[in-house]
Amino acid sequence: MFPLAAHLPAHFKRNSVDLRERNTSLPPKMIATRMRRTLLFKTIVKDSVPITEQPRYSFLTPSFENTSSVTDMTEAEAMNWLFNDPFFREDFIKEFFPDPFKIRHHFGLVEPFTTSNQKPGDIDLLLVHPDYPDMSIAFETKRVKVIQTAEGADLVNRLSGISKGIVQANAYRALGFHQTYLLVIILDDGRHIEAPNIIFHYNKTHKLNLVYDIPMSEELHREVGVIYVRINQMTGKDFNHSSSIGYCIDKAAVPITQTAEMTNKVRSL
């Protein structure tokens, strides 16, 4: 395979939503006054084609292969997939640490970080600088699946998990990490979306507004940050060979002084 992975020269403007009215479609405890804001996703597009004897190759072209959907990934599989991509890993970690290659990432941490049968059940992702264990960053991850069918219908699944994610993220913060984030992974199957360029084959349904309203939730602790990561399957080609990854830090976490107890646990990793 001949790979192509490139940083787009500009951020995509994913959403510009008029949020000035009360959003009564949210669960009662998540109702908030909405305001206009634009979400900018830093996006990486990658594509690959098999090497043959032909004289030239075309990238980012439509493909109608009937491969598996990106929405089939679990949260754990999606996180592993993201951090196995060197471009995403480097760019994403640079948002928090100046030298991403020194940073260790850990998935699914349980005891001694969490207690059995108590919230949160585990730590989905922890970023640790080995020289500064007192500056660890914890991420609670939730997955949302978005599909546009061949008939043009928009399907958005697993929105019910957003409220649970807020509760879990608040519990992370109570454990005493330096920074805490709720990270929402949007698995977007855009194979059937029609657009002049395949890099715009992502879903724009208003049904995702519930996801993008998280920072206004009255339940979310003010010190907990919010990040969206969008994995977009642009064509029928296997998403391992052709996809885009975008992330947006919509609300930065408020750093706190990490507890000595938590620092000792982090140091033991």
N, C-alpha and C positions, 0 to 999 in steps of 0.2 A: 504494500500500500504506500502511496505517496501522500504524506499528510500536509495539511495546511492549518495553521492556527494563527490567528491574527487578532491583535487588539484593534477594535474599531477606532477611527480617528476622533470620534465624538461620542458622548454618552447618548443612549437612546432616551427619548422622552416617552416613558411608558404610560403615564397617567397624568392628566390634568383634570381634576374633578372639582366641580363646584360643591363645596362641603359646608355651605352656610346655613342649611336648614337642619332641623332636628332629624336624626336618622332613627325612625321608629321601627325599622326592620330588624334592628339589633335586639339580642336578648335584653330584658329590662335592666340588668346591672351593667350593661355595656353601652347604654344610650349616652350619647355625648353630642354637644354642639359641634357641627362640622364646619370646617373652614377650607378655603381654596388653597391647594398646595400642589406642587409638581414633584413627582417621584422620578429621580434619575437613576438609571441602572448602569453601572459600569459593566460592559458586556464584552465577552470573548466569543468569537465565532470560529468554529473549526470544521474542516471538511477533509475528506481523503478520497482518493480514487486508486484503483489497482494499476500497477505499472505493467504496461504492455509494450508492444513494438510500435504503437502509433506515435506520430511525430509531435502531437500536442495533446494537452489535457485540459479539461474544463472543470472548474470548481463552482460550488454554490449554484448548481443547476437542479431543476426539479427531478425527483425520482419517485416512481410509483411502486417500488418494491413493497411487499406486504410483510414488514418486519414487526417484531414485538413493540409494544408501546412503552414509552418512558414512564407512563403512569403506573406500570406494573411494579416499579421499584418500591420497596419498603423505605421507611425513614432511615434505618441503619444502612441499607444498601445505597441509598442516595448520598449519605454522608461519606461513605467509603469511596463512592464513585467520584465525588467532588474532590476529595483530598488526594485521590490518585492522579488527578489532573495537575501537572506541575505549574501550569499558567495560573489556574484558579488559586491553588494553594498559596503561591507566592504573593499574588495581588491581594488576596483576602487577608492574609496574616499581616501584610504591610500596613493595613489600616490600623493595626494595634501595636505592632512592634517594628522597629526600624530594620532589624535583620531577621527576615523570616526563616532563614536556613538554620538558625539556632533554636527555633521554637519547636517544642515537642507537642504533639496533639494526642489526646487520649479519648477513646470512645467508651461509653457505657460503664463508667466508674460506679461502683457500689460502695460497700463498707470498706474503709472507715469513713468515707465521705457522706454516705447516707445510712439511714437505719432501716432495717427490714420492716415492711408493712407501714411505713410512714412516708409522707410526702417530703421531698420528691423521691420516687423509687430509685432513680439512678441519675448520674450526670451524663447527658448525651454527648457533650463535647467539652473538653477542657484544654485551653491553650496555656502552655507553661514555658517561661524562659528559665532555663536551668540556673542562671546566675541571679535571678530575681523571683524566687518562688512566692514572694509576698505580693506579686502583681498578676496572679492568675486570672483568667477570664473564662467564665462558665456560660454555656449555651444550652438552653432547652430548645429542642427542635420539634416542629410540627409540620406535617405534610398536607398539602392541598393538591388535589388532582383536577386538572382542567382539560377538557376535550371538546373539540368541535367535530361533530359527526359529519359524514358525507352529505347528509341532508341539511346541514347548516345549523343544527341545534347545538346550543352551548350547555355542556354538562360540567358542573362544579361539585366535587365530592369532598367529604371529610371536613366541611366547614364547622361541624359541631365540635371538633377537637380544639378550636381556637380558645374557647373559654377555659378548657382544661389546661391548655398551654400557658395561659396567663397565670392560673393558680400555681402551676409547677414552677414557672419562672420566678414568681414571688417567693416561693419556697427556697429556690436557689439563693436568692438574695439574702434570706434569713440565715443561711448557713455561713455567711461571712466572706464570700469571695470578693476579690478586689473590684471586679466588674461582672455584671450579669446581663445576659441578653436572651430575648425570645427570638429564635431564628425560624422563620417560616419558609419551608421549601415548597415552591410552586412547580409541580411537574406538569408541563404544558405540552400536550400533544396537538401540534398545529399542522399536521400533515394535510388536512383537508381545507385549510384556509387559503383563499385565493388572494394573491397580492403580486404586484409586478416583480418583486424581488423576494426570494425565499427567506432572507433574514428578517422580513416583517411577518413571517408566519407565526405570530404569537397571538394569543387570545386577548381580546379587549373587552370582554363581557363585563357589564356593570355588576354582575354577581360577585365579582372579586372585591367590590368595595368593602365588604365586611372584613376581609383580610387587611386591606389598607387602612381601615379605621382603628386598628389596634392601638396606636399611640394615643388616641382620644378616649380609650376605655377608662372608666372611672375605677375599674378594678385593678388595673396595672399599676404597680408601685412606681412612684415617680423616678426612682433610681434605676429601674430596669429599662434597658434599651431594646430596640426592635430592629431586626434586619430581615429583608426579604431576599431569597435566592431563587432565581427562576431558571430551571433547566428546560430548554425549549427544543422539542423534536420538530425540525423544520420540514422534513420530507419523509417519504417512505423508506429512506435509507436507514440502516441500523444507527440508532442515536450514539453509539460508541464511535461511529465513523463520521457522523455529521450532526452537529447540534450547536446551540449557543447557550452560554452560561452568563447570566447577569445577576449582579447583587446590588442592593441598595440599603445603606444604613439610614433608615428613616428617622430613628431617634437614638442618639448616642447615650450610652449608659453613663450614669454618674459614678465616678470612681469613689470607693470608700476605703478606709484603712482596713486591710484584711486582718482578720483575727489571728493571733499567734497560734491558736490551735489548728486553724485551717492551714496556715503556712507550714507547720510541721507535717501535716498530712500530705501536702503537695510536695514537700521536699523528699518525702519517702518514695515517690514514684520513680 
